[in-house]
Amino acid sequence: MNPKVDDYLLRITSWQDELSLLRNILLECGLTEELKWGVPCYVFESSNIILLQNFKAYCAIGFLKGALLQDTKGLLKKLGEHTQGGRVLPFTNTKEIVKQKALIKAYIFEAIELEKAGLKITTSAAAIELPEELEHQFKKNAAFKKAFYQLTPGKQRAYLIHFTGAKQSATRTSRIEKYTPQILCGKGFYDCTCGLSKKMPICDGSHKFAR
């Protein structure tokens, strides 16, 4: 058990018992426990495959490649319209977890086998329309446009989701300008984040990250 996860479970104000049960099940499956992005993360041979997640209405096991799981019972939930690979298995009480322990382990072991097989989620940025503000920045800054398209499709997609998530044009422009130095450094939206901070890192242009 990772002491950082112990601290996390002590700090949260909801679903403590449920998440503790799910944690024990994950550890029984032989996964390595870490704290990443501020939540418990379970690793197989240095690959992140599962997160424990704490939502308002439920807690969940989050499978990073959940879209590849068979899920014949249709229990996995997709979070948001832009979610591609991730899926969660939600729970609202400890009795439910105890009752479904064998099934939970089956999902976990299938996720491990997917990782062993080297299967990957194919992400695409093409499905998200470029905001006008980003196209404007491309015209102004050729180096920025080149750097953006040199990012992996998954990293492009993460930025586009963030940029287009703003309703106001001024906010979209502000977000683009804020992340321009980070994109020029070849960094993704989630790169170099602090596991205990909700704030995103911003590259200051020197390949160091300011918070």
ChimeraX attribute file (.defattr): number of C-alpha atoms within 10 A of each C-alpha:
attribute: neighborCount
match mode: 1-to-1
recipient: residues
	/A:1	11
	/A:2	11
	/A:3	11
	/A:4	16
	/A:5	20
	/A:6	13
	/A:7	10
	/A:8	15
	/A:9	18
	/A:10	10
	/A:11	10
	/A:12	10
	/A:13	8
	/A:14	15
	/A:15	22
	/A:16	17
	/A:17	12
	/A:18	21
	/A:19	23
	/A:20	16
	/A:21	15
	/A:22	23
	/A:23	20
	/A:24	11
	/A:25	19
	/A:26	23
	/A:27	13
	/A:28	10
	/A:29	13
	/A:30	13
	/A:31	19
	/A:32	17
	/A:33	22
	/A:34	18
	/A:35	19
	/A:36	17
	/A:37	15
	/A:38	17
	/A:39	18
	/A:40	24
	/A:41	23
	/A:42	24
	/A:43	17
	/A:44	17
	/A:45	11
	/A:46	8
	/A:47	12
	/A:48	19
	/A:49	22
	/A:50	26
	/A:51	24
	/A:52	21
	/A:53	19
	/A:54	20
	/A:55	10
	/A:56	7
	/A:57	10
	/A:58	15
	/A:59	22
	/A:60	22
	/A:61	25
	/A:62	24
	/A:63	24
	/A:64	18
	/A:65	21
	/A:66	25
	/A:67	18
	/A:68	17
	/A:69	16
	/A:70	12
	/A:71	12
	/A:72	7
	/A:73	6
	/A:74	8
	/A:75	10
	/A:76	22
	/A:77	15
	/A:78	16
	/A:79	13
	/A:80	8
	/A:81	6
	/A:82	12
	/A:83	12
	/A:84	18
	/A:85	18
	/A:86	20
	/A:87	23
	/A:88	23
	/A:89	20
	/A:90	19
	/A:91	18
	/A:92	13
	/A:93	14
	/A:94	17
	/A:95	11
	/A:96	11
	/A:97	19
	/A:98	14
	/A:99	10
	/A:100	12
	/A:101	14
	/A:102	12
	/A:103	11
	/A:104	18
	/A:105	16
	/A:106	13
	/A:107	19
	/A:108	21
	/A:109	15
	/A:110	17
	/A:111	22
	/A:112	21
	/A:113	13
	/A:114	17
	/A:115	17
	/A:116	12
	/A:117	9
	/A:118	8
	/A:119	11
	/A:120	11
	/A:121	14
	/A:122	9
	/A:123	16
	/A:124	15
	/A:125	17
	/A:126	11
	/A:127	9
	/A:128	13
	/A:129	10
	/A:130	14
	/A:131	14
	/A:132	13
	/A:133	19
	/A:134	19
	/A:135	12
	/A:136	11
	/A:137	16
	/A:138	15
	/A:139	11
	/A:140	11
	/A:141	12
	/A:142	11
	/A:143	11
	/A:144	19
	/A:145	18
	/A:146	13
	/A:147	16
	/A:148	23
	/A:149	13
	/A:150	14
	/A:151	16
	/A:152	15
	/A:153	15
	/A:154	17
	/A:155	22
	/A:156	21
	/A:157	21
	/A:158	16
	/A:159	20
	/A:160	20
	/A:161	16
	/A:162	13
	/A:163	22
	/A:164	21
	/A:165	12
	/A:166	14
	/A:167	9
	/A:168	10
	/A:169	14
	/A:170	11
	/A:171	15
	/A:172	20
	/A:173	18
	/A:174	15
	/A:175	19
	/A:176	20
	/A:177	14
	/A:178	14
	/A:179	21
	/A:180	23
	/A:181	18
	/A:182	24
	/A:183	26
	/A:184	19
	/A:185	18
	/A:186	20
	/A:187	21
	/A:188	19
	/A:189	21
	/A:190	13
	/A:191	15
	/A:192	15
	/A:193	18
	/A:194	15
	/A:195	13
	/A:196	12
	/A:197	11
	/A:198	10
	/A:199	10
	/A:200	16
	/A:201	19
	/A:202	22
	/A:203	23
	/A:204	16
	/A:205	14
	/A:206	9
	/A:207	14
	/A:208	12
	/A:209	15
	/A:210	10
	/A:211	11
